[in-house]
Amino acid sequence: MPDTKQSKSTNHALLGPLPTELRRHLLHTLGQNEKDISPNYSYQAAAIAVRDRISQPWLDTREKFAETDGRRVRYLSLEFLLGRSLNNAVQNLELDGSIREALNQYSLELEEVVEQEHDAGLGNGGLGRLAACFLDSCANLRLPVAGYGIRYEFGMFHQHIENGHQVEAPDHWLRNGNAWEIERAEDTKKVKLYGHTERYRDEDGVTRSRWVGSHDLLAVPYDMPIPGYRNNTVNTLRLWKAAATDVFDLKEFNAGSYPEAVAAQNNAEQISMVLYPNDASENGKELRLKQQYFLVSASLQDVLQEWVSKHGSDFTDFAEKNCFQLNDTHPACAVPELMRLLVDEHHLDWDDAWSITSNCMAYTNHTLLPEALERWSVALFSSLLPRLLEIIYEINERFLSQVAKQYPGDNDLLKRISLIEEGDQPHVQMAYLSIVGSFSVNGVAALHTELLKDGLFADFYRIWPDKFNNKTNGVTQRRWLSHCNPGLRDLLNDTIGTEWEANLEGISELAKHADDAAFRKRWLAVKQHNKERLADYVFKNTGVKFDPSALFDVQVKRIHEYKRQLLNVLHVVHLYDRILRGETKGMVPRCVLIGGKAAPGYHLAKLIVKLINNVGSVINNDPKANELLKLVFFPNYRVSAMEVICPGTELSEQISTAGKEASGTGNMKFMMNGALTIGTLDGANIEIREKAGEENFFLFGLDAAEVVELKMDYDPNAIISADAEIHRVMEMIEGGTFNKDEPGIFNVLTNGLRNPQDQWLTIADLRSYIDAQREVNDAYQDVEKWNRMSILNTATSGWFSSDRTIGQYADEIWKVKPLPKS
């Protein structure tokens, strides 16, 4: 059916039916012959045709926000892990039937066309995917929120495996262009780097500072639409591309210095070339700080330019009308940069500028790891951002003076909270800068926020208890249930109606059907179909066959020691040991899938990838294990892969050391799709267990308080010696079972496990983990019980919608109101 309803509601007076528009773009926009259309061009034409459907409501949304003149929010993030946009837009605009009709005229299926779209390389993991979910929810809730990020030419990297090792290749996601973006060259901004500052007197005789002798570059904006769910609201993600002010030096070229002729262009474009350059080197650190400043400077200038065009030099109501949400410490330079723009460029006095800045910045913390809190050397700051460093020192001096009056004589406190970490090589502490410059500081799960207040930021909480609040993360059910799991979506729609797609709280109605045998049978059929699809996907990408009748046990996330993929592997080795010993009575066949990327400079994480692959290779090629156990490392894990993995998963591995994971969002996606969680009391696991019920969650391991206590007297070698099963696991890995041709390659991992200083306490939790996995094994044998637990996990997932999270941000931090429904 043509999308006549959609066309009418969005006033597409100039657009024909989608089949006609698709043909027009193939012939006239892309110049393609209809008789032999390549898959890529069919995708490009479909994307442009669908984007045309977005354009009018996109313009209308911007006009409505401008007319209301209410408070606006800008979400500043170095990552936005959007995944693919075509299917998301088709779903949100209710165009499924008409786009399929349009493609059918060329004997094409939507599914094969969608596969031509590259995942947008704008993020790495949970942080970026959370930002994408948040933008989706802001549009769904009709909130005046725009995202600001960087238009990376290359994403994180394309991961492939060679001889078990991770090998990184460029992720050139833009090689075929991006049909979803519109360049806004008229809004280009100039960003300063290097140079020095000087004092001068203005025309009124006031002494001021200015940044001179800088190397300037351009920030060119590209806008991407973020459509709400069938509500004619389309918000904006603005991405900045770096460019040189002088692209080409003709004098150098004519002199024969060809590389020098384009040097300025190359140097500038490096800033938006790669997501997260390896910062193991000084050059890498400098480039990363450039990226962070580039993002905030361009974005703040953008907002200020719009403000001045409407209000002139009157900034009285600026903080009341604007809010900037800092997604972790990456955009922390926004605090001194807004001060610089207000004081140096718009000539406000310091106190007025600080009142504005500290009342419009809000900071979200995403980590409990002290080493993950960004610190930049004063030397680097002085060279790269000299004026910002002066402002940071001024902020620090005034802040410490204020605290000294409040807590006289407490010099230790002043030293602990200083924005400048003194020493032989002083550093700027970006998290502290974010706290001091913000009116709100939030954690992303209940435990995480309490640990911030009691530990990492205890001094700041003592000073400003009212600043701190919790906003437990969530994920959008539109992508992470409705889109990625159509079989379950249709079952839910048949059973409880369709309202849950816009308001996930309604999914609680599903609980009434958990004891209905006929419904459980349909539920099982959906899961089985999803497992078969996942098994095909695994085989296509790895060559390993998963048996869809086995338990599908999955851990997909960034490879990091605290996320403890190593603990998962130790359990797999334990199962393999049982198989070799003939202890298989009652053992459920299990297919274990682990996926994720290790940072290129993170040697131990890359070694964990190697161990997973080696263990998998041995097990998967052993006929004795063939019927009972498989282990696969899934390469190049990404959003589109998760869309297949998530619906087919039955056991979700959320096994980080308690007190280390801020929240997690993969745990929520799996829960939403009916997977059961095995996990520690860490991050949002705690809230998932509370909502689902402890009887529907497999708990193991130390809690956060026990972790702290055990670290005082931890002896992993005593644990290994006292537990025969754990001893055999270590013996197999250390004895070369999985690295016969590479002796000693895993010694650094096993030595780390045995080290009493191992902060991840992997061996300490291993026995509890093995026991919990036996509970999983036993529960899985009772099909009816397992399916009931699965249904109840989905039924209790409503609270983990990002709509709920964003509603709390809007009401409690941002103080913004949605557009009225049209």
N, C-alpha and C positions, 0 to 999 in steps of 0.2 A: 504493500500500500504506500503511495506517496505520502510524504510527511506534511499533509495539508494543515493539520492542527499546529504543527511547529511553525510552519511558514506564516500562518495567520497570527499566532501569538507573538511572534517576534517581528512582524511587519516587514517580511522579506519581499517587498514589492518588486525588486529587480531580479529576484532569483526564481528560476524555474524548478521543476521537480528534480530531485537528486540524480536520477538517471540522465536527464538532459545536461545538468551541470557537470557531471563526471565526464561525459562525452566532450563537452565544450573545453574543459581543461586539458583533456588528453590531446585534442586536435589543435587548440589555439594557444593555450598557455605553455604546453610542453612540446607541441609540434610533433606528435607521435602518430604513426600509422595505426589505425584501429585493427588492422588484420594481424598484426604481430606485436602485441604489447608486452614489454618486459615486466616482470613482477615489480621491479623498483618503480617504474613509471606508473603502474596501476596504483601503487601505494601513494605516490606523490599526488596524483590526480584526486584520489579519494580524500586525502588529507586536506588539500586545498578546498575541495568542494564542501567538506564538513566545516572547515574553518570559516568559509563564507557564511555559514549558518550562525556562526558565533559573533560575527563582526557587529551586527546591529545591536544585539543585547550588550555587547562589550562597550560600545559607545554610549548606549543608554545608561548603563551602570555608572560609568564615569560622570556623566552629566547629573545623575541623581545624587551621587555623593557630593558633587560640587554644590548642588542646590541646597542640600540639607545643612551645609556648613557646620557639621558636627565634628567631633573628634575623629582623627584619622590615625591609623596605626601602620607603621612600617616595620616589617619583620626582616631583620638583617641577619643573613646567614651565609657562610661560605659554602654551604651545601644545600642543594635541593634535588634529592634523588627521585625524579619524577617517574622514571620508567618510560613506558610508551604512552603516547597521548591519544592516538586514534581511537582505540577501543574505549578509553575513558570518556572522550568527548561524545562518541556515539551513544554510550550508555546514558550520560548525563543529559543529553539533548533529546533522548528517546528517538533515535534515528536508526535503530537496528534493522527494522523491516525495510525501510527505504534504501539504506546503503547496500543491503543484500540484493535488493532488486536491481540497483544500479550496477553492481558488480556481476550479477548473473547474466547480463546482456553480453558479457565477454567471457562467460563460462568460468568466472572466478568466484572463489569463496572468501568471505571476510577473514576467516582464520588464516588463510595462506597470504593474503595481502598484508595483514597485521604483522606477520613475521618479517616483512621487509623493513619495518621501522627499527632503527637502532635505539637501544635504551639511551636516554639523554645522559651524557657523561658529566653530570653536575654534582655528584656526591659519591661517598664511599660506603656508608653503612647506615646504622640506625639514626644518627643525627640528621642526615640529609633526607632519609625517608620520613622521619618525623615531621620535618619542615614541609615536605610535600603533602603529607596527610593534613597538617594544620591549614595549609592554603586551601585544600579541598573543603575542609569544614568551614572555614571562613566564608567561602563562596556559598556553601550550602545554607549557612545561617545568615547570609546577606549582610555580612559585617564589612565595614570600610577598612579593609586590611590589604596592603600591597606587599609583595615580597621583593627583596632586593638581594641580588647575588652576582656572581661572576660568570660570564659566558666562556667557559673553558673550551679551548679548541680540542684538547684531548682529555678524556676522563681519567679515572684513577689509573687503570691499565687493564689490558686484556691478559688474563691469566691462562696459561696452558702448562701442562705437565710434561716434563722430559725426564725419563728415568726416575720418576718419583719427585723430582724437584720442581718447585714453582719457577716458571720463567715468565718474565713480564714483557709484553709487547704493547706498542702504542694503541690506545683506544680512540681511534679517529672517528668519533661518532658523527662528526659534521661533514664527513667526506662527500656525502650526497646532498648537503644542505640541510636546513631545518624548516620544513613547511609550516611550522607552528609559530614562527617568530616574525616580527615586523621591526625593521630597523627604524629608529627614531633619531636620525642624524641631527635634526634641529635641536635636540636636547643634549647634545654632546657637552661634556664638562672637561675642564682642565685640572689636572692633579699635579701637585708639586712633589719633588723628591730632591734630596741633597741640598746643597747651598748652605746659607747661614742666615742668622738673624741680625738685625740692626735696630737701634733705637732712633726715633726721630720725633719731632714736634709737628703736630697737625696744624691746620689753619686756625684752630682755636687755642693753640699753645699747649695742648695736652700731649704729654710724652707717651708715645706708643711704640709698639714693636711691629716689625714686618719681616717677612721671610723673603730673602732676595738671593740672587745667584743660583736659583734652583734649576734642575733639569725637569722640564715639564713634559707631561704626556697627556693624551686625550683619553677620555672614557666615553665610548660610543654605546648608547643604550639600544638593546633589543628587547621588545616586549613579547611575552607569551601569555595567551589567555588561560585563565583558570575558571572553567565553567562550573557553576553550582548545579545541584541536582534538580533538573527540571523546574527551575524557578526563575528563568530569564535573568539571572545574575551572573555576571562574568567579571571576576577580579583579574588583577594583573601581577605577573612576575616580571620584574625588570632586571635584565642581566647586562652587565657592563663588559665591553670588549676594549682592551687596551690598544692604543694606536699612537704613532709618533706625531708630534706637531709638524715636523718636516719629514715627510715620507721619503724623499729622494734628494740627495745632495748632487746637483748637476755638476758642480765644480769638481768634486772628487771623481765623478764618473768620467768626465772629459779628461782628467789627468790620468786615467787608467786605473784608479783605485776603486775597482768595482765593489768589493766587499764593504769598503768604507762608505760607499755611496748609499747603501741601504742599512748601515749599522744602526742608525737611530731607530728605524722602523723595527729591526730585529730585536733590539734591546727593549723597546716598549712592549712589543707583542709577547715577550716572554712572560709578562705578568699574568696574562690571561691564557697562557698556552696550556699549562698542565695543572690539574687538580692536585694539590698537596705535593709540591716538589719534595724530594728526599732532603730533609733538613739535617742530615748527618754532617754535612759540610757547612762552612761559613757562608758560601755562596747560596746554598739551599736555605739557610736561615734567613739571609737577607731577602731572597725572593719571596719567601713566605710572609715576612713582615710587610713587604711591598704590596702583596696581594691583599692583606688585611686592611692596610691603610687605603689602598686604591678603592676597595669596596665602600668603606665608610665615607671617604671624602666625596666621591662622586654622588653617593646616595644623599648625604646631607646637603650638598650643594643643590641637588635636584629639588629637595623639599623646600629649602630656603628660597630658591628662585621662584617657586610657585607661590610661596607666602608673600614675598616682596611684591610680586605682580598684582596681588590682591590687596595687601595691607600697607605697602610702602615700608617705611622704616619703623613702624610701630610693632614691636614684638611683645606688647603687654600680654596678649592672650595666647602666645605661641605654645607654651607648655600645656595650657588648657585644651588646645585644639590638636596637639600632636603627641604621639607616643612612639618611641623606638624600642622594640624588643630585641635585645642582644641574645642571639642563639649561641650560648656558650661564650668563651672568652675571645673567640676569633674577632668579633667586631668591637672589642674593648676600646680601640682607638677612637671610637665615636665620641667618647666622653671628652678627651682633650681637643678633638677636631671640631666639635660643635663650639667649644669655648673659643677656639682660634677664630672660627668664622664669625662668631658674634662679637668678640672683642676686637680683633684685628681688621676684619672686613666691614663690619657693620657698626663698629665704634660704640658698643655698649660698655658700661663700666663692669668691672669684674664681678661685683656682687649681684648685679642684675643678670649677667650672663650665667653665673653659677646657679642662681635660683631657677632659671629656665632649664638649664642642662640637667640638674639633679632632680627636676620634677617631670622630666619627659623621658628619661632613660629607665628601662627595666631590664633586669639581667636574669637569664635562666642558666643555672649551673647543671652540667651533665656528667660530672665525674667526681668520684671520691678518691681518685688516685692522685696524691700530691705531685707526682712526677708528670702528670698530664695537665697540670695547671700551668699555663704558658708564662714563661719568663723570658724577657728579651734583655740582652746586655745593654747597659747604658752606652757603651762605646758604639754599638750598632745604631741605637736610637739617635745618638748625637750626630752620627754621620748621615743617616738616612732621613730622619725627621727632626731636625734641630729645634724647630719652633715648638713641636709637640712635647719634646723633652722638657723645655723650659716651663711649659704649662703644667706638665705632670709634677715637676718639682714644686711649683707654686701651689698646686692642689694639695700636695702632700704636706707642705709646710703649714698651710692653713688648717688642714685636717688634724695634724698632730697637735697643733696649738689648741684647737678646740677640745681634743680628748684630754690633753694635759690639764686643762681647767676642770674637766669633769672628774678626772682621776689623778689628782696632784701627787707627784712623787713616784708614780708607777712607771719608771723608765723602762722596765722590762716589757710592759704592755706596749709602750710606744715603739720599741724596737720590733716587737712581733708583728705589729699591724702596719708598719711603714710600707708605703707603696714602693720604696726603694730598698731592696735587699742589699745591705752594705757588705763590704768585703774587698778582697783584692780585685775582683771583677764585679762591680755592682750590677744589679739587674732590676728591671722594672717588673713588678708582679701584676700581671694583667687581671687576674681574678680580683685582687684587692682594689685595683683601679675601678673595675666594674661595680663592685659593691659600694664604694665610696661615692661614685657618680650616679647611682641609681636610687629611685624611690622604692623599688621592689626587687627582692631577691628570692627566686623560687627554686626549689628542688623539684624532681620529676617523679617521685614516689614517696609514700609516707615514711618508710625507713630511711631513704636517702636524705630527705629533708631533716629528719631528726639527727642523723649522723653529721650533717653539715652544721647544725646548730650546736651540737654537743662536742664536735671534734674539729673538723677542718676550719670552720669559720666561727668558732666559739667566742673569740674575742669580739668580733663584729656583732654577733648576736647579743652579747652582753651590752654593747653600746646602743644598738638599734634593734631591739627585739621585734618591733612592729614592722620592720622592713621584710622579715622573713615569712614565707608562706609556701605551701605545697600545691602543686598542680600535677597530679599523677598523669602520665602520658596516656595517649589513646591512639587508635588507628582508625582510618576511615573504612567503614563497612561497605561502601560502594565499590572500592577496588578489592578489598581483602576478604570479601564474601560474595557479594552480588556478582561482580565481574569475574573473579578468578574461579568461582565455584558455581557455575550455572545450574548444575544438577541439584545442588543443595538449595540454591536460590529458588528454583521452581518448586521444590518440595515445601519450602517455607511459605512461599506465596499461596500454594494450595491449602496449606494447613492453618496459617495464622494471618493471612492477608499480606499486603505489600507495604504497610506503614513503616516497618522496621528499617527499610532502606533509607528513609529520611530521619527516623527516630529509633535508634537501636534498642532503647529501653523496652520497646514493644516485643522484643524477641523473647522476653520472659514468659510469654504465653506458651512457648514451646514446652515448658516444663510439664504442662498438663498431659502431654502426650508421651512422656518418658516411659510410662507403664503400659502403653498400648502396643501389643505384640505386632499388630499389622503395620503400625507406623514404624516400629523398630526395624521391621523387615525392609520397608522402603528406604529407611535411613542407611541400613547396611548395603543395600544395592547401590546407592549413590556413592558411598565410600569405596566400594569395590571398583566401581567404574573409575573413580579418581585414582585409585592405586594402579589400575591397569594403564591409565594414561601416564602416570609417573614412571612406571616400570619401562614403558616404551621410551620415555624421555631420557631416563638413565642409560638405557642401552644405546640410544642414538649418540649420547655424549661421552660414554665411557666404554662401551662394548661389553659391559657386565650385565647379565640378566638377573633381574629381581623377580622372585616368585610372588605374584599378587596375593597368594594365600598366606604369606608370612607376615609377621609383625613388622611394620615399617617404622623404624626408629631413626629420628632425624635431628641433627644439630647443624644449623646453618647460620653463620654470623662471622664477623671479623675474627681472624685468627689472632688470638692473644692469650698470654699465659693465664690471666685472671679469668678468662671465659672457660678455661680448663677443657679444651678439646683433648688434652693429654689424659685427663681422667676418663673420658669416654673411651679412648683407645686402650687404656689399661683394662677396662671392663671387657672390651672385645677380645683382648688377649686372654683374659680369664675364661671367657666362654670357649675360646679355641682350645685352651688347655684342658677344659672339661671334656671337650669332644675327643681330643687325643687320648685321654685317659679312660674313655668309654663311660663317663658319668653324664649320660644324656637322657636318662629317664625323666620324662615330664618336660623336657626342654622344648619350648616353642620355637619353630623356625623364625629367624630374625634377619632382616635386611637393614643394615646400618648405613646411613648416608651422612657424610660430613662435608660441608662446603664453606668456603669463605676465602678471603684474600689476606695475605700477610703483607704488611708494609715492606717495601723493597729493602729498607735498611734494618729490618728487625730480624736478625739472624736466628734467634731461638724460635720465633714463630714460623719461619720458613723451614726450620728443621722439624718442627711438629708436622708440617705438611708432608715432608719427606717420610716421616715415620708412619703417618696414616696410610700413605700410598704403599709403602713397603709391607706393612702388616696386611693391607688389603690384597696385595699381589700374592702373598703366600697363602692366605686363607682361601681366596677365590680360585686358586689353582690346585687346591688340595681336595681330592675326591672324598676324603673322609668328612670334610666340612660342607660339601656341596649342598646337601639337603637341609642343613640346619643354620648356616651362617654365611652372610656376605658382608663385606665392608667396601664401600666406595667413597673415594674423594671426588666430589662433583666440581669440575673446573669452571672458573669464570662465573662464580655465583653473582647474580644480579637480580633486579626487580622482576624482570620477565621470567626468570627461572623460578623465583619464589612463587609466582602465580601458578605454576604447575606443581611445585613441591608441596606448598602449604595444604591444598585440598586433599592430597594423598597421604599425608602424614598421620600416623596414629599415636606415636609417642614423641612428645616435644621435649628436647633436652635443654634444660635451663639450669646449668650446674656450676655457675660461677661461685667463687669463694664468697661466703656471706660477708656483706659489708663492702663489696667491691663494685658491683653493678648498680649504676644509678637507678635504672628502671628496667630497660629492655622493652622492645615492642614486638619482636618476633614471637615472644611468649603469648602476646595478645592475639596475634594473627592466627596462630595455631589453635588457641582456645576457641576462637570464633568459628573455626572450621571443624570443631569437634575432636581435636587431638587432646589426649590426656597429657598432663605435665608431670615429668619427674624433675624435681628441683630442690634447691636450697631455700632457706628463708632469706632471700636476697632480692633487692629491687622490688619490682611490681609482682614478683612471685607471691609475696605475702598477701597482697590484695587479691590476686587471682585465687589463691587457696581459700581466702575468706569468702569470696563470692561463690566459688564453685562448691565449697564444702570440703572439709579435710578428707572426707571419705572418697572424694573424686580427684585426689591429688596425691602423687607419690613423693613424700617428703623424705629427705635424708640430710645428713651432715650437721656440722656445727652451726650455731647461729652466730650473729655478729659479735655478741658479748663473749661467747665461748672462744671465738677465733682470737680475740684480743688476749684472753686469759691463757690459752694454750701456747701462744707465741713466746711466752715468758719461759716455758720449759718444754720445748718441742723436741722429740727424739724420734724421727721417722724410721731410723734403723732398728730401733727396738720394736716398733710396730711391724716392720717387715719380718724380723726374726721370729716374732711371736705368732704370726699368722701364716700358716702353711700355704694357703691359696695365694696370698699376696706375694709371698716369697717366690713361689713358682713363676708368677707373672714377671717379677723383676729378673729372675734367672733366665727366662726365655729372651727378654729384650737384651739383657747384658751379655748373654751367652752367644748372641749372634744368630738366633733363629730367623730374624727378619733382615739381616744384613751380612749374609755369609761372604759376599764379595766386596764388602765395604767395612772392614773391621774398625771398630771404635767410633763409627760415625755418630752414634747416638749417645756416646758417653756423657756429653755435656748435659743432655736431658736427664739421664738416670742419676748423674751426680747431683743435679739440681733437686730431684725428687728426694734424694737421701740427705740433702743439706738441712741441718736444723734451722737455718735461716730462711728456708723456703717460705716466702710470705703467702703463697697460694695454698699451702697445707694440703696438697693433693693426696699424699699418702694418709694423712689423718682422716680424710673423708672417704677413702676408698672402701673400707669394709662396710660402712653404712650404705654406700652407693651400691655395692654388690648385693647387699641384702634387699634394698629397695627394688633393684632390678629383678630379683626373684619374686617379689610381690607383683611386679608388672607381669612377669611370665605366668604366674598363677592366675591373675585376673584375666589375662587375655584368653585363657582356655575356656572361660565361661563367656560365650559369645553374647548372651542376653545381658549379662551384668556389664560387660565392657561397653556395649552399645548404649545402655542406659546411662552410664557414666559419661559417654561421649555426648549424648543429647543434652545432659544437664550442664556440661561445660559450655556448649553453645548457648543454651538458654540463659545462662548467668553471665554472658559476656557483654551484656548491654552497657554496663558501666565503663567499659574499656573502649568506647567509641571516642574518636578525637572530637566529635561534636560536643560531647560532654566536657572534655578538656578545654576546648576553645570557648565554650559557653562560660566556664569559670574564669578564664583569662579575661574575657570581655567584661564580665560583671565585676570581678574583684580586683583586677589590675588595670586594664585598659580603660574601663568606664566608657565603653562605646555602645551605641544602640544600633540594631539592624535597620536596614531599609524597610519601610513599610511594604507589605505585599501588594503587588500590582494587580 
